[in-house]
Amino acid sequence: MTLFSNPLCAHSHRVRIVLAEKGINIDIVDVDDTDLPEDLLDLNPYNSVPTLVDRDLVLYDSRVIVEYLDERFPHPPLMPVDPVSRAQFRLALYRIERDWYTTAAEIEAAGDKKPALKARKILKESVISSAEVFSAKPYFLSDEFSLVDATIAPILWRLPRYGIELPASAAGVQGYMERIFARRSFQASLTELERELRQ
Ligand SMILES: N[C@@H](CCC(=O)N[C@@H](CS)C(=O)NCC(=O)O)C(=O)O
């Protein structure tokens, strides 16, 4: 299997976390968004990373990829088994993608310009308002690490890059971040450039 991944991309990081959680060995090809390899252009009509190639199967979109990996490599499972909990976790994935990933992309795209200020404020308030959920259990609504945690973690790791500092009142989020970031698999998922974001 091959994963086309950008070393600073949150969506690619999400997939790398799942690979590390499951101990899957795979070729990771680092790509630069501005200079995509020919192979990738042929494989993915959206020319985006992450893109996973597993023999004849080519997958893009990080959600599609992580759900495939969870089914193809069932241990450890990263989704609950009962339908109600699965639906709740899927809804959480949808909301994190829609609210956090979209806002984070706006911050990245705006750089130092004014729209970044608004997007930064929105993301910061959204993270702070989730503090209670993060302190209820060791992981997101669960005693076990899941696809939801693998989706949240890349955004929280990048808070310094987004210019977001959490206040002391968000202690629940801080504790959650410490638990996630200390995991061996999370550490193994980081690229050099990602590691530098918090050095
Ligand atoms: N919904 C996609 C978004 C992926 C995405 O935005 N990737 C960025 C890099 S972080 C990219 O490839 N941008 C180049 C492009 O879309 O042309 C996913 O979850 O994989």
The ligand as an SDF file (V2000), in Angstrom:
LIG
                    3D

 20 19  0  0  0  0  0  0  0  0999 V2000
  -11.7690   16.4260    1.9830 N   0  0  0  0  0  0  0  0  0  0  0  0
  -10.3950   16.1220    1.6610 C   0  0  0  0  0  0  0  0  0  0  0  0
   -9.5780   17.3800    1.7580 C   0  0  0  0  0  0  0  0  0  0  0  0
   -8.1030   17.1440    1.5070 C   0  0  0  0  0  0  0  0  0  0  0  0
   -7.3450   18.4280    1.2860 C   0  0  0  0  0  0  0  0  0  0  0  0
   -7.8730   19.5420    1.3940 O   0  0  0  0  0  0  0  0  0  0  0  0
   -6.0650   18.2770    0.9900 N   0  0  0  0  0  0  0  0  0  0  0  0
   -5.2310   19.4040    0.6490 C   0  0  0  0  0  0  0  0  0  0  0  0
   -3.9180   19.3600    1.4160 C   0  0  0  0  0  0  0  0  0  0  0  0
   -4.1890   19.4530    3.1580 S   0  0  0  0  0  0  0  0  0  0  0  0
   -4.8930   19.2790   -0.8230 C   0  0  0  0  0  0  0  0  0  0  0  0
   -4.5940   18.2220   -1.3290 O   0  0  0  0  0  0  0  0  0  0  0  0
   -4.9630   20.4030   -1.5070 N   0  0  0  0  0  0  0  0  0  0  0  0
   -4.6500   20.4390   -2.9250 C   0  0  0  0  0  0  0  0  0  0  0  0
   -5.8770   20.3810   -3.7530 C   0  0  0  0  0  0  0  0  0  0  0  0
   -6.9780   20.0760   -3.2310 O   0  0  0  0  0  0  0  0  0  0  0  0
   -5.7350   20.6430   -4.9480 O   0  0  0  0  0  0  0  0  0  0  0  0
   -9.8940   15.0500    2.6370 C   0  0  0  0  0  0  0  0  0  0  0  0
  -10.4630   14.9060    3.7290 O   0  0  0  0  0  0  0  0  0  0  0  0
   -8.9590   14.3190    2.2960 O   0  0  0  0  0  0  0  0  0  0  0  0
  1  2  1  0
  2  3  1  0
  2 18  1  0
  3  4  1  0
  4  5  1  0
  5  6  2  0
  5  7  1  0
  7  8  1  0
  8  9  1  0
  8 11  1  0
  9 10  1  0
 11 12  2  0
 11 13  1  0
 13 14  1  0
 14 15  1  0
 15 16  2  0
 15 17  1  0
 18 19  2  0
 18 20  1  0
M  END
$$$$
